[in-house]
Amino acid sequence: MTQADRVHSTPPTNTPIPQTQVEVPTRRRFLSRAAGVAAGGAALALATIPTAAVAAAPGLSTLALDGIKISQELRDLVHALQRADEVLIAAHTAYDAEYVLYREWLKLAPEPTSHSRREYRRWEGRQKKYMRGSNFFATQDAHEVACKVHRDARKAIAEYRARDMNELAHKACLVCVFEGNFDDKPRGYMKPIMAMGVALDLARMSTGVSA
């Protein structure tokens, strides 16, 4: 597949992120924004866990978030995810900017609607010339790499087994901040990997299964 063909096979990443909407969550902001959500989620989770399991699980009855008590391993995983998230946002913004420029070029040089193969080849030659002179494919490739790194960082947190309810609540906060929803670009199209990890941790704690 030629590089020019990739433009037609690659769906747009939607509109660029306005600079006023780009927010890189720091650890302090992450905790302050998500503490209320996590506390409520923790309380709901405790309501579904049998009393015997609550008594047996260490720290399960403590609902207050305490970042000091999380393990260094989880702390390092969170920092890695924060770095990956910053790179992803920057890559997404750069890729969308190039896509907007390409759409503007298409307005000036629209794809021919006739069935003339000669006319289409002439247009294709102009398109390839434009693409060679732009950063479209470079930013596209960088965006794909950033998505993979972000996914791997979330997968590592999903696979980390929370030691107690405090760590589980922190993992739940990460879901709220870093896995987003359909209105949260560029995180809106991500699979809920960390959310599945939280669900598995909760199921493990409720049945008293060790990590």
C-alpha positions as CSV (number, residue, x, y, z in Angstrom):
1,M,0.0,0.0,0.0
2,T,1.4,3.4,-1.0
3,Q,1.6,6.3,1.5
4,A,-1.0,8.1,-0.5
5,D,-3.4,5.2,-0.2
6,R,-3.1,5.4,3.6
7,V,-5.0,8.7,3.6
8,H,-8.1,7.0,2.2
9,S,-7.8,4.0,4.5
10,T,-7.2,5.9,7.7
11,P,-10.2,7.4,9.5
12,P,-10.0,10.9,10.7
13,T,-9.1,11.5,14.4
14,N,-12.0,14.0,14.5
15,T,-11.4,17.7,15.1
16,P,-8.2,18.9,16.8
17,I,-8.1,19.5,20.5
18,P,-8.4,23.2,21.3
19,Q,-5.5,24.3,23.4
20,T,-7.9,25.4,26.1
21,Q,-9.1,21.8,26.4
22,V,-5.8,20.1,26.6
23,E,-5.2,19.3,30.3
24,V,-2.4,17.1,31.4
25,P,-3.4,15.7,34.8
26,T,-0.8,16.0,37.5
27,R,-0.8,13.6,40.4
28,R,-2.2,16.3,42.8
29,R,-4.9,17.3,40.3
30,F,-5.7,13.6,39.7
31,L,-6.2,12.9,43.4
32,S,-8.2,16.0,44.1
33,R,-10.6,15.6,41.1
34,A,-11.1,11.9,41.6
35,A,-11.2,11.6,45.3
36,G,-15.0,12.1,45.6
37,V,-15.6,9.6,42.8
38,A,-13.3,7.0,44.3
39,A,-14.8,7.3,47.8
40,G,-18.3,6.8,46.4
41,G,-17.1,3.9,44.3
42,A,-15.3,2.4,47.2
43,A,-18.4,2.6,49.4
44,L,-20.5,1.0,46.8
45,A,-18.0,-1.7,46.3
46,L,-17.9,-2.4,50.1
47,A,-21.7,-2.7,50.1
48,T,-21.4,-5.6,47.6
49,I,-18.6,-7.5,49.5
50,P,-19.6,-10.1,52.1
51,T,-18.9,-9.1,55.7
52,A,-16.5,-12.0,56.2
53,A,-14.5,-11.0,53.2
54,V,-14.3,-7.4,54.5
55,A,-12.9,-8.6,57.8
56,A,-10.4,-10.8,56.1
57,A,-9.1,-8.4,53.6
58,P,-6.4,-5.9,54.8
59,G,-7.4,-2.3,54.7
60,L,-10.7,-3.1,53.0
61,S,-12.8,-1.1,55.5
62,T,-10.7,2.1,55.0
63,L,-12.3,4.4,52.5
64,A,-10.0,7.4,52.7
65,L,-7.5,7.8,49.9
66,D,-3.9,7.8,51.1
67,G,-1.3,8.2,48.3
68,I,1.5,7.7,50.8
69,K,0.4,4.1,51.5
70,I,0.4,2.9,47.9
71,S,3.4,0.7,46.9
72,Q,6.4,2.1,45.0
73,E,5.6,-0.3,42.2
74,L,2.1,1.2,41.6
75,R,3.5,4.7,42.0
76,D,6.0,4.0,39.2
77,L,3.3,2.6,37.0
78,V,1.2,5.7,37.5
79,H,4.2,8.0,36.6
80,A,4.8,5.9,33.5
81,L,1.1,6.3,32.5
82,Q,1.2,10.1,33.1
83,R,4.3,10.4,30.8
84,A,2.6,8.3,28.1
85,D,-0.6,10.4,28.4
86,E,1.4,13.6,27.9
87,V,3.0,12.2,24.8
88,L,-0.3,10.9,23.5
89,I,-2.0,14.3,23.8
90,A,0.8,16.0,22.0
91,A,0.9,13.4,19.2
92,H,-2.9,13.5,18.8
93,T,-2.8,17.3,18.6
94,A,0.0,17.3,15.9
95,Y,-1.8,14.5,13.9
96,D,-5.1,16.3,13.9
97,A,-3.4,19.6,12.9
98,E,-1.9,17.8,9.8
99,Y,-5.3,16.2,9.0
100,V,-7.0,19.6,9.0
101,L,-4.3,20.9,6.7
102,Y,-4.9,18.0,4.4
103,R,-8.7,18.6,4.4
104,E,-7.9,22.2,3.5
105,W,-5.8,21.0,0.5
106,L,-8.6,18.8,-0.6
107,K,-10.9,21.8,-0.8
108,L,-8.5,23.4,-3.2
109,A,-7.8,20.2,-5.1
110,P,-10.8,17.9,-4.7
111,E,-10.7,14.3,-5.8
112,P,-12.2,14.0,-9.3
113,T,-15.7,12.7,-9.5
114,S,-15.6,11.6,-13.1
115,H,-14.6,8.0,-14.1
116,S,-11.6,9.2,-16.1
117,R,-8.6,7.2,-15.1
118,R,-6.3,9.9,-16.6
119,E,-7.9,12.6,-14.6
120,Y,-7.7,10.6,-11.4
121,R,-4.0,9.7,-11.9
122,R,-3.2,13.4,-12.4
123,W,-5.0,14.2,-9.1
124,E,-3.2,11.3,-7.4
125,G,0.1,12.7,-8.5
126,R,-0.7,16.1,-7.0
127,Q,-1.9,14.3,-3.8
128,K,1.4,12.4,-3.5
129,K,3.4,15.5,-4.0
130,Y,1.4,17.2,-1.2
131,M,1.9,14.3,1.1
132,R,5.6,14.1,0.5
133,G,5.9,17.8,1.4
134,S,3.8,17.5,4.6
135,N,4.2,15.9,8.0
136,F,1.0,13.9,7.7
137,F,2.5,10.4,7.8
138,A,5.2,11.3,10.3
139,T,2.6,12.6,12.8
140,Q,0.3,9.6,12.0
141,D,3.1,7.1,12.8
142,A,3.9,9.0,16.0
143,H,0.3,8.9,17.0
144,E,0.1,5.2,16.5
145,V,3.2,4.6,18.6
146,A,1.9,6.9,21.3
147,C,-1.4,5.0,21.4
148,K,0.5,1.7,21.8
149,V,2.7,3.0,24.6
150,H,-0.4,4.4,26.4
151,R,-2.2,1.1,26.0
152,D,0.8,-0.8,27.4
153,A,1.0,1.6,30.4
154,R,-2.7,1.0,31.2
155,K,-2.3,-2.7,30.7
156,A,0.5,-2.8,33.3
157,I,-1.7,-1.0,35.8
158,A,-4.6,-3.4,35.0
159,E,-2.4,-6.4,35.7
160,Y,-1.1,-4.9,39.0
161,R,-3.0,-6.6,41.8
162,A,-4.2,-4.1,44.4
163,R,-3.0,-5.0,47.9
164,D,-5.9,-3.3,49.7
165,M,-9.0,-1.1,49.2
166,N,-6.8,2.0,49.2
167,E,-4.9,0.8,46.1
168,L,-8.0,-0.4,44.5
169,A,-9.6,3.1,44.9
170,H,-6.5,4.6,43.3
171,K,-6.8,2.3,40.4
172,A,-10.4,3.3,40.0
173,C,-9.4,7.0,39.9
174,L,-7.0,6.2,37.1
175,V,-9.8,4.8,35.1
176,C,-11.8,8.0,35.5
177,V,-8.9,10.2,34.5
178,F,-7.0,8.2,31.8
179,E,-9.5,6.0,30.0
180,G,-12.0,8.8,29.4
181,N,-15.2,8.5,27.4
182,F,-16.4,9.2,23.9
183,D,-16.3,13.0,24.5
184,D,-12.7,12.9,25.8
185,K,-10.2,13.1,23.0
186,P,-7.8,11.4,22.4
187,R,-8.8,8.9,25.1
188,G,-12.4,8.5,23.9
189,Y,-11.9,5.4,21.7
190,M,-9.8,3.3,24.2
191,K,-10.8,0.0,25.5
192,P,-11.4,0.0,29.3
193,I,-8.3,-2.1,30.1
194,M,-7.8,-0.6,33.6
195,A,-11.5,-0.8,34.4
196,M,-11.4,-4.5,33.8
197,G,-8.4,-4.8,36.1
198,V,-10.3,-3.0,38.8
199,A,-13.3,-5.3,38.3
200,L,-11.0,-8.4,38.6
201,D,-9.4,-7.0,41.8
202,L,-12.8,-6.4,43.3
203,A,-13.9,-9.9,42.5
204,R,-10.7,-11.3,43.9
205,M,-11.1,-9.3,47.2
206,S,-14.8,-10.3,47.5
207,T,-14.0,-14.0,47.3
208,G,-10.9,-13.8,49.4
209,V,-8.6,-15.0,46.6
210,S,-5.0,-13.9,47.1
211,A,-3.1,-12.2,44.3
